[in-house]
Amino acid sequence: MMIDPFERAITYVRVSVTDRCDFRCVYCMAENMTFLPKKDLLSLEELDRLCSAFVDLGVRKIRLTGGEPLVRRNIMSLVGTLGRHLRSGRLEELTLTTNGSQLDRYADELYGHGVRRVNVSLDTLDPARFQAITRWGRYDRVMAGIAAAKRAGLHVKINMVALKGVNDDEFDRMITWCGAEGFDLTLIETMPLGDIDGDRTEQYLPLSMVRARLARRWTLIDLPDRTGGPARYARIGETGGRLGLITPLTHNFCESCNRVRVTCTGQMYMCLGQEDEADLRRPLRASEADELLRQAILEGIARKPKGHDFVIDRRHNRPAVKRHMSVTGG
Ligand code: SAM
């Protein structure tokens, strides 16, 4: 079991399998991004070794993310090999966060390998708006992907980043749609990660305000549920669906943080909002045995900071860290 300096057990790792994405969401990336040379990326075999080392150290949940995890070539072979840890019972959950563009193709296979839940990022149900937010996304493909996931038996959670003046008139509609489809919904505050083309202060919408607004229309019953992530949940009386709120700015939940993130080049970030990192690629490549790798992981965990200090306001209108979410893995 890995325990950090603040007595938190680390049982969850989020692994970015690529920094590339087929979308260019305005709050996430600049339109012209420079991606890492492919040779710097960990191979799928190395990613499997890395994830397995975490499982050996007590990790119970792995989330594959990116960039867009499903655009990584042969990604299903990694999902397939990691599935052995589900079958052995050492891993409780293997899941992924996706923009949904490739789900139509992969949903059945994901289910076959033991994946039971996926988070799909969808900020709007309006096709024109979807185009404006994602720049390169195709709404109909995402909708087909979400439908395929549902058909395959995957439990779908929709992640919606709350953006002032962009989609803040759509929460009721999204709640209704998710309720009808049987999907959970999580709203996320926009975080100051990496330079983008626009101004984040203009898009930032505190979810404390949104919750108060929603409570006037919907019956929100607080739930004790934790899914191992940072969301706090409420049941929506009228739809029966679950609403999660991820509020790293208005209220951070760092005291219960149970996770670390690894980039596609094998850098481990102990906190999404801090610069400190631990290089896992060198020890991974230095020896075929896992001892050096385990040691590097444990040394990193021993430096896990207490929390992040995200602020978005006029005086702090710059990224908290230089890395985009697509690098650290959202
Ligand atoms: N491509 C996948 C997807 O779209 O879900 C996985 C990676 S994406 C970076 C993961 C999540 O991070 C998405 O839900 C996205 O909306 C969110 N995200 C990206 N940049 C963000 C930011 N600056 N603040 C809050 N959420 C962000």
Residues whose N, C-alpha, C, O or C-beta is under 5 A from the ligand:
A	BS01	SAM	Y27 C28 T65 G66 G67 E68 T97 T98 N99 S121 N159 V161 E189 T190 M191 L193 M325 S326 G330
